[in-house]
Amino acid sequence: MSAAERNEGRLLIDAIDFQVPCRRFTIKANVTRDHQMPVVDEFVLRLLRVVQRIDSRRLAGYFGFTAREMETVLLELVERGLIESDDEDLYLSPKGQDLFKGLTDGELPRLASVESWTEGVWFDLISRNIMTPERFRPVSNLLAIREQLGKRQIPEKFAREAFEQNFHDYARRVRHHPDADRLAIYSVSEVEAGIYGYQPMPAQCTLDLDAKLESSLRLPFAEADPARFRLLSVAATDAWAMLAGPEQSASGAEDYERLTGDSRPARLTRAEAGAAEWAEAFAMTEKDGEPLLFGASYLDHNIARLCDVMTSVADAQQREAASSIIWLRPGGTAWGRTFKVGEGLQRLRDVLRARGASEVQTSAIVPRAVAGNQRKNLRRLFENGCLTPTSFYPSDLEIILIPGVAAMVVLHLDAGRHGVAVGTITTRDRPLRLMERRLTEALSKTSDRLWSAENA
């Protein structure tokens, strides 16, 4: 197990993407940017500051410039309003003198230029903080945070003041400006309230590997300023706490071992299994070349291992590439509340296409234990979807099958708040054929069809 999967006694077991209710404001602002002036300009101003007054011929002689060269330099400084002249001498203007105010020895005077910004700024309707906008395709499997009563209306005055007060954070975190600390608000000319919508907020679920084996939610978005994002963090944690994992069954462990030949997770299904048994399972991560996978099937490291196995098998096989992916999801409401389901599915598609599959059909099989309002959550991700037959694999068993190539088989164990997924990848021919037969039979029953590409 890599350091990315396990860190400081905590195991990454799931990913969640929240849909946060927001409102967009269009804010027009004039922004000043400090930048270093040309060296010659700087030395002209420094010299004028020391001598106070000097005629242009002596100044040109000091720098070794011709009269025309000196005129070019001075003309630019006059246009910027930094120097002035009378009939005889040049001297610093008040604006030029201001450049040196507050500077310590060795500090360089800097110029400020003004830029016009027109920004679409999203404020969340929970904590009224500025969100980092993302372009994303709305999918119903993400976890929505409900709006709170009385929070929908955000005054334009509030949006203006919040933008001004948090401008440097906005420039750095949202705009990703490389010189955010050199920017400043000169003025805000217009604030206009716009549409309501959602913005995603990624989170991670980790399992504490101490004696309690408790899971918790980590919100990287809020870690920079926990106090400011406290209300949003509480709302996200409450929504996450309401989810439920699949119900653990005795037949799930039996089916898992029968399909994979892997007995390692069996000891973790016992009621008395604690931190010692989990530690022992972590130490047994390899068996006959098949790694023991921890965490949700769609996590990056697990999908990467499945892709590696698919590539190895395809390299060894001299036959037409597989052209379908069948994903039997587990029960409960906690599974798959993230973009990573779609991202993982796309990575599997890409591997098959790289091996010659022109079109890849994707199918989701949903256990009957999943509530009716949750059964079509994957409709935008998979071409086909159906319910499991009445007698089928238990809802704590998950399978990602690439027919004739490989399968990831995952058992969802009763640990933490919503369970922990443990599994392996098998390429053995007999279990693959057994899984393919049962899963394709389930897909062929039109009476249990949830959606299909033909009816999209």
Secondary structure, DSSP 8 states (H G I E B T S, - for coil): --TTTEETTEEEEEEEEEEEEEEEEEEEEEEEEEEE--HHHHHHHHHHHHHS-B-HHHHHHHHT--HHHHHHHHHHHHHTTSEEE-SS-EEE-HHHHHTTTT--TT---EEEEEEEEEEEEEEETTT--EE--------TTSEE----TT-S---HHHHHHHHHHTHHHHHHHTS--TTGGGEEEEEEEEEEEEEEEEEEEEEEEEEE-STT--EEEE-HHHHT-TTTTHHHHHHHHHHHHT-------HHHHHHHHHHH---GGGGGGSTT--HHHHHHHHHT-EETTEE-EES-TTSHHHHHHHHHHHHHHHHH--S----EEEEE--SSSSTT-STHHHHHHHHHHHHHHHTT-S--EEEEEE-TTS-GGGTTTTTTT-SEEEE--SS-S-TTEEEEEETTTEEEEEEEES-TTT-EEEEEEE--HHHHHHHHHHHHHHHH-GGGEEE-GGG-
